Amino acid sequence: MIAVGLVLGCGHTSPAGQGPIASLGSLQPGWNRIAGGPHTTCAFGTPYAYFVEIGDPQELMIYFQGGGGCWDAATCDPRSKVRMFKPAVAEREQPYRTGLLDPANPENPVRGYTKVFVPYCTADLHLGARTVAYDVPASRADSAHLFEIHHSGAANAMAAIDWAFAHVPSPRTILVTGESAGSVPTPVYAAIMSKHYPRARVVALGDGSGAFGEASGITGSWRGLPFLRSLNALPGLDSATLTYPGLYGLAARSSSRISVAEINSAQDSTQSFYLRAVDPSSPHVSTLLARNYAVIKRDVPSFRSFTIPGAMHTIIPRPQFYTTSVDGVRLRDWVDALINGAPPCAGDQQPTGSTPCLRDVGTSLVGMK
């Protein structure tokens, strides 16, 4: 790997994004694009923006977009032939209109919610707080060059969350969810939401990141640890033992009002790509899912997982969200039960229409009993 040339310092370690707060009166029906404001930026210095849609003030969804990641000069280089991450919020970019963000589907579990869509453009799982300059020496393939990257995901995310804090005074239900890179930070931001809204029931639902474990990106490459510590929302945070699965335990310990769950594909091709970019000898995704599910369950016995066969990466933003069933359980119905507070099934208990409960689905796909 190519070494870092100059670290410019830990930037946005404050939990507040401090972006401008658009007034409700200025918003239109549907998605509204709002400039992130001061202290926000995308990876290469282009402006950041987030999106909000006004709905029921008692029901709130915070949605974190995915889009890869980078951790050194080789993976972050804008001149690389392989783009490892989404580097900007495009001028005409809009949130998805399928899956959990489909505004027209009457079966959408979050139809009618107030929604905040947090775009991704910082290659740091929405948790970074560091700007780095890289000095890349000449090689046979390219000339020497310099570039700077802003891992400012934490400030960007907090700018969007600050909007919710300003305009959604007392929600009853909060869903914090995301896909791929946006899946990893869901327990962190669920803890933030629970701390700010002490009466709300909060659900953290990740999609497409369950095989990731070691969290050196947060503690090293992106310098997200000072941000996490500044939150005072994750009791027991220890940099020496921090892992991505461990974030669920930290969030659940912060409040009994937080429920945690994950959706994954057993042979997810994109998770496999990133795992082997870091370690070519990485175990298969299904093996890592089984391992990480077990780790989370030790900390949070009520944790529930829905595992899908095949290599598809993420499902909550796709039309298949409504059509996929595993072990006789429809994903859409499982998510609906999760959001609406169905308790975990006990032992061999099976969910029924009269006494709904939430069980792990697809455990045989990852070798779990």
TIFI-39711 format. One record per residue: y, x, z of N, C-alpha, C, O in turn; residue in one letter. Coordinates in steps of 0.05 Angstrom, whole numbers, plus 5000, padded with zeros to 4 digits. Layout:
TIFI-39711
YXZYXZYXZYXZa/...
END
This chain:
TIFI-39711
497650175000500050005000502550175000502550405011m/504650074988507250224986508750175012508949955022i/509950385023511150365049513950235047515250235026a/514750105070517449995072519550215072519150425085v/521650185056523750385055525650365079526050565092g/526750135084528750105105528649825116528749625101l/528349805142528449545155531349495162532649645176v/532449265153535249205158535649065184537949015193l/533348985197533748875224532648595226532348455206g/532248505251531448235256533848065254535848095269c/533847875236536147715231536247465247537547455268g/534947255238535446985248533446915270531546765265h/533847025293531946975315532746735331531246645349t/535146625326535946375340534246145330533646135307s/533445955348531945725339533445535323532345345312p/536045565321537645375305538345485278539145715275a/537945325257538545405230541545395225542645545209g/543045225240545945205239546945135211549045225204q/545344985196546244895170548044655173548244535195g/549544575152551244335153549544085156547344065145p/550443895172548943655177550143425161552343325167i/548843345139549843125122549842865138547942805152a/551942705135552142455149550342245135549842265111s/549442055151547641855140549041685119547841605099l/551641645122553141485103553341605076553841465056g/552941865074553142005048550442005033550342105010s/548341905045545641925033545041685016545841465021l/543441734995542641524976539741454982538341604995q/538741224971535841164973534241374960535141494940p/531841434970530141644959530941914970532241924991g/530042124957530442394967533342484962534542444941w/534442604983537142724982536943024986535743115006n/538143174968538143464971540543554988542743464983r/539943715008542043805027542044115028540044235033i/544344225024544644525025543944625052544844505072a/542444845054541644955079543945055096543845035121g/545945165083548345255097548045545108546245685100g/549845615126549945895137547245975149545845805161p/546546225146544146345157541546265143539446345151h/541846115121539446045106539546185078541746225067t/537246255068537146375041534246385032532346375049t/533846415007531146454996530646764994532346925000c/528246834985527347104987529147314975529647524986a/530347244951531947444937534947374938536447454921f/535747214958538547154963539646904950541946854952g/537946754936538946504924539146284946537946314967t/540846084941541345884962538845724969537045674953p/538845644995536645475005537645185007540045135011y/535844995003536444715007533844575017531644665012a/534244345031532044185039532543895031534643835020y/530643715036530843445026530243245049528543295066f/531743025049531242815069531142545055532442495034v/529542365066529342085057529541905081527941935100e/531441725080531841545103529741325103529141195083i/528541275127526641065130526740965159528940965171g/524540875169524340775196525040995216523741205216d/527140955233527941165252525841205274526041405289p/523941025277521841055297519541225288517841305304q/519441285262517241435250518341655233519841605214e/517641895239518742135226516542325216514642375231l/516842425192515042625182516742875174518742855161m/515743105183516843365175514643495158512443535167i/515243555133513243655114514043935104516243975094y/512244125108512744405100511244465074508844455073f/512744545054511644615028510244875029510945055045q/508144905013506745155010507845324987509745244973g/506645564983507545734961507046024965508646194958g/504746094977503946374978505246535000506246425020g/505346804997506546975017506347265007504947334988g/507847445021507747735015508247885040509447775059c/507448145041507548295066508248585062508348735082w/508548685038509348965033510648985006510948784992d/511449224998512849264973511249174949512349054930a/508649224950506949154927506748854923506848754901a/506448704945506048414943508748264941508748044931t/510948384950513548254949515148324924517048184918c/514348524909515948634887516448414866514548304855d/519048354860519648154839518748244811518548084793p/518248514807517348614781514248624779513248714759r/512948524800509948534799508948334777510148134772s/506748414765505548244745504147994757503747794743k/503548014783502247794797504147684818504747824838v/505247444814507147334833505547214856503947034852r/506047314880504447234904505747004919504546904938m/508246934912509646734928511746584912512646684891f/512646354922514746194910517446314920517846314944k/519246414902521546554912524146404913526146514922p/524246144905526746004904526345704907524145604901a/528445564915528545274912530145224886532545264885v/528745134866529945104840532244894840532144714857a/534144924822536444744821535644454819536844284831e/533644394802532744124798530144054813528943854807r/529444214832526944174847527143914863529243844874e/524943774864524743524880522043534895520143664886q/521843394918519243374931517243244913517943104894p/514643284920512543164904512742854906514042744924y/511442724887511442424888508542324886507942104877r/506742494896503842414897502842464925504142584942t/500342374930499142424956500642304979501542074977g/500942455000502342355024505342305019506642175035l/506342404996509142364990509542164967511742144955l/507442004961507641794941509241564953508341434971d/511641504942513341294954512341004946513240814959p/510640984926509940724916507240624925506740384924a/505540804934502840714941502840564967503540674988n/501940304967501940154991500040255012500240185036p/498140425004496240545024497240795037495940915053e/499640885029500741135040501141105071502640925079n/499741265087500041225116502941275127503541185148p/504541425111507241485121509341345103511741415104v/508541145088510440995072512440865091511640735110r/515040895085517040775102518040955124519940885138g/516741185129517741375149520341505140520941515116y/521941585159524041785153522642055148520942135164t/523442185127522042425119523942655115526142625105k/523042895124524543145119522543335105520543405116v/523343405081521643585064522843865065525143905057f/521244055075522244335079521144505057518844595059v/522644565036521744745014521145025025522145105046p/519645165009518745435017519645634996519145594972y/520845855005521746054985522046334998523546494987c/520746385021521246625036518746795041518847005054t/516446715031513946875032513046945060511647145064a/513746775080513246845108512046615125512346615149d/510846415112509646185125511746035142511045915162l/514246025133516345885147516945995175518045845191h/516146235180516346345208517746615209518046725231l/518746715187519946985186522746995196524246795195g/523547225206526347275215527047565210527847705229a/526847655185527247935179528147965150527147835132r/529948155146530748235119529848525115530448695132t/528548585093527448845088528348945061528448795041v/529049205059529649335034527349525027526449685044a/526349505003524149674994525049874973526549794955y/524250114976524750334957522050404944520450534956d/521650304920519050344907519150584888520750584870v/517550784893517551024876516450964848515150764844p/517151134830516151114802513051134802511851274818a/511950984783509051004779508551004748510350984733s/506051024741505351024712506150754700506750744676r/506050544716506550274705509450194706510250014691a/511150324722513850234726515650454736514750654747d/518250424731520250624740520850564770520250354780s/522150764783522950724811525050504812526650464794a/524950344834526850134836527150054866525350104882h/529349914872529949814898529949514897530749394877l/529149384919529549094921529649014950528549154967f/530848794956531148684983529848414984530048254965e/528548355005527348085009528047975036528048105056i/528747715036529547575060527247405070526647195058h/525947485091523947315104525447145125525347205148h/526746935115528446775132527346495136528846305139s/524746465135523446205137524146055162524445815161g/524346195185524946055210527745925209527945695217a/529746065200532445955199532545725179533845525184a/531145755156531145535137529845285148530845065145n/527545325161526145095173527844955194527944715195a/529145115211530745005232533244855222534244675235m/534244945199536544795187535644515181537144325186a/533244485169532244215163531544055188532143815190a/530444185208529744055233532243975248532243765261i/534344135246536844065259537943795248539143635263d/537443745222538243485211536843255225538143055233w/534243285229532743085244533843045272534142825281a/534343265286535343255313538043095314538542945333f/539643135293542243005293542142715285543842555294a/540142635270540242365258537842185266537941945260h/535842295278533542125287533342155317532042325327v/534641975331535042015360532541985377532242135396p/530841795371528541755389526141635374525341405378s/524941805357522541705343520141665362519941795382p/518541475355516141415371513741585362512141675378r/513541625335511441785323512541995305514341945289t/511542245307512442465290509942595279508242685293i/509942615252507842765238509043025228510943015212l/507943245237508843515227506443615210504343665220v/506943635184504743705166505643895144508043935141t/503743995129504444185107501944275094499744255104g/502344385070500044485054500244785049502444895046e/497944915049497845205043499545365063499145345087s/501445525053503145675071504645495090505345575112a/505145245082506545055099504744935120505644795138g/502144985118500244875137500145045163500044935185s/500345315160500145495183502145425205501345425229v/504645375200506645345222506745065234508345015252p/505044885225505244605235505044595265506544445277t/503244735279503144715308505644825321506544725342p/506945035309509345145321511644935320512944885341v/511944815297514144625295513544355308515344205316y/510944295312510244065328511044105357512043915370a/510744345367511544415395514644385397515644285418a/516044475377519044445378519844155378521544075393i/518543995361519143705360518443575387520043405396m/516243645398515443515423517343585446517943425463s/518243835446520143915467522843765464524043685484k/523743725439526243585435526043285440527943165449h/523743175433523342885436521142835457518842805450y/521942825482519942825504518342565506516542545523p/519042365491517442115492515842065467514341865466r/516042235447514642195422511742295423511142485436a/510042155408507342255403507542415377508542315357r/506542665378506842855356504042935346502242995361v/503842925319501343015306501943255289503743255273v/500343465292500443705275498043705257495743725266a/498443675231496343655211496643865190498543855174l/494944065190495044285170493044225147491044095151g/493744315123492144275100491944535084493944615072d/489544655084489144885066489845155077490745325062g/489445195103490045465115488045535136488345735150s/485945375140484145405163482445655164481345725185g/482245805142480646045142482246295151481046505156a/484846265153486546495161486346535191486346345206f/486246785200485946845228488047035239489746955254g/487847285231489447495242492447455234493047405211e/494247485254497047405250498947635249501147625260a/498147855236499948095236502548035220504548175224s/502447845202504847775188507047685206509347775203g/506347525226508347425245509347655263511647685268i/507447815273508148025292509248275279510648425292t/508748305253509648555240511348505216513848525217g/510148435193511548425168514048255168516148325157s/513848015181516147825179517747805205519747665206w/516847945225518247945251518847665262521047615270r/516847495261517247225271516947195301517646985312g/515947405314515347385343517847325360517747155378l/520147465355522547405370523347105367524246985387p/523046995343523646715339521746535356522746355370f/519146595355517346435371517946455401517846245415l/518646685410519246715439521846575446522146465468r/523746565427526346435433526046135436527846005447s/523846015427523445725428522945625456523745405463l/521745795472520845715499519245455497519345285515n/517645435476516045195472513045245470511445065466a/512245505472509445585468508545745493508445985491l/507945615515507145755539504645915534502745825522p/504546165544502246335542502246505516500346635511g/504546495501504746665477504446955484505847065501l/502447085471501947365476501647505449499747445434d/503347695443503347825417500747985412499848015390s/499448075434497048235431494648065422492748175410a/494747815428492447635422493047415403491347245397t/495447415392496347195375494747175349494347385335l/493746945343492346885318493346625307494646465321t/492846575281493646315270492146085283493445885290y/489446095286488145875300489245845329489245625339p/490046065341491046055368493645895371494345805393g/495145855349497545705351497045415359498645295372l/494745305351494045035358493745005388494644815400y/492345205400492045195429494745215444495245075463g/496445395434499045425446500645165445501945085464l/500545035421502044785418500944565436502444425450a/498244535437497044335453497544375483497944185498a/497644625491498244685520501144615526501844565549r/502844625506505744575512506244275518508244215531s/504444105509504843815514502343655508500943705489s/501743475526499343305523499843095501498042945494s/502343075492503042875471502542985443503142835423r/501543225440501143345414498143325407496443405422i/497543205383494843205372494743405349496643425334s/492443545346492243745325489843705308487643625318v/490143745282487943705263488343865238490543965232a/486143905222486344055198484643935176482643795182e/485443975151483943905127483544165111485444315107i/481144215102480544445086478344385065476744205069n/478344545044476044545026474244785033475145005038s/471644735033469644935043469645185026468945395036a/470345165000470345404983473145444971473345534948q/475145384986477945394976478445664961478345874973d/479145634935479445874919481946034925482046274923s/484145894933486646024938486546164965487446394968t/485346034986485046185011483346435007483946645018q/481246404991479546634985481146864972480747094978s/482846794953484446994939486247154958486247394957f/487547014976489347154995487747315016488547535024y/485547205025483947345044482947615033482947815046l/482147605008481047844995483248034985482748264979r/485647924982487948104976488548284999489348514996a/488048185023488448345048485948515054486248745061v/483648395051481148525058478948445037477948225038d/478348625018476348554998473648485009472048354994p/473048555033470448495045470548245062468748195078s/472648085059472947845076470547655073469547625051s/469647535095467547345093468347095076470747065070p/466446935069467046695054468746505070468746505095h/470246335056472046145069470445965088471345915110v/468145865080466645685097465845815123465845685144s/465146065122464446215146466846235165466546205189t/469146295154471546325170472546055181473546045203l/472145845165472845575175471245515200472345425220l/468645555199466845495222467745655246467845555268a/468445905242469246085264471845985276472145965300r/473845925259476445845269476445565281477745515301n/474845375269474645115282473545145310474545015329y/471545315314470345355340472445465360472545385383a/474045655350476145775367478145565376478845555400v/479045395357480945195364479744995384481044915403i/477244915379475944715397475644815425475644665444k/475245075428475045185455477645145470477645085494r/479945175456482545135468483344835469484544745489d/482544685448483444405445480944245438480444205414v/479444145457477043995451477543745433475743655419p/479943635434480643405418481243465389481743285373s/481443725382481943805354479943685336477543675342f/480843585312479043465293479543595265481843665258r/477343615250477543735223476243555203474343405209s/477243575178476143425155475743635134477643745123f/473143695128472543905109471343785083469543615085t/472343875061471743755034470043955019470544195020i/468043875004466544054987468244154964470044014955p/467644394954468944494930471144694936471544774959g/472444784914474345004915477244914913479045084913a/477844654912480544554909482244644933481444644956m/484744734926486544824947488644614953490244544936h/488444514977490244304988489644034975488944014952t/490043824991489543554981491743354989492043144975i/493243395010495143195018497343144998498542924998i/498043344981500043284961498943184934500443154915p/496343124933494943054908494142764908493842634929r/493742644884492642374882489942344895489242124905p/488342564896485642554908485742494938483642434950q/488042504950488342434978487242144983486142095004f/487641974963486841694966484041634957482941424964y/482741814943480141754931477841914943475541854938t/478542124959476442304969475142184994476442105013t/472442184994470942105018468842325023467642435004s/468242375048466142565056464642435079465842325097v/462042445078460242335099460942035103460741935126d/461741905082462341615085465041555097465641325102g/466741765101469341725112471441785091471442005079v/473241605087475341645068477641805080478541745102r/478542015067480642185078483142035085484242075106l/483941855068486441705073486141545099488041535115r/483841425104483441275128483241455153484241375174d/482141685150481941875172484741965180485341985204w/486442035161489142115167490741885179492241925198v/490341645169491641415180490941375210492641325227d/488341405216487441375244488641595261489441545284a/488741845250489942065265492842005272493642045295l/494341925252497241875256497741655276499641655291i/495941455275496341215292495041235319494941045334n/494141475326493341535353490441455360489941415384g/488641435341485841385347484741615365485241845358a/483341555386482341765403479941905390478641795372p/479442155398477042295388474542135395474242035417p/472542125377469942005383468542175404468742415404c/467142045421465642175443462742195436461441995429a/461642435437458742475432457942385404459142465384g/455942205403455042095378456341835370455541705352d/458541775384459941525378460941525349461841735339q/460741305335461641275308464041095307464140895321q/465941155290468340975288467540705276465940695258p/468740495287468340225276471040095273473040195283t/471039875259473539735255474739635281477139625284g/473039555300474039435325474739655345476539615361s/473339885344473840095363474140365347472340525348t/476340395333476640635317476740885334478040885355p/475541105325475841365338475641575316474841515293c/476341815322476642025303474542235307474242345328l/472842285286470842485288471242705268472742675249r/469942935272469943145252468343055228466242935231d/469343115204468143035179467543275163469143455161v/465143285151464343515133463443755148463643975137g/462543725173461843965188459444115176459244355179t/457643975162455344105150456144305128454644485122s/458544265117459544435096460244715106460344905091l/460744735132461444995143459345075164459945255181v/457044955163454845035181455144965210453945085227g/456844755215457144665242455444415248454944265229m/454544385272453044155280454843945293453943725301k/
END
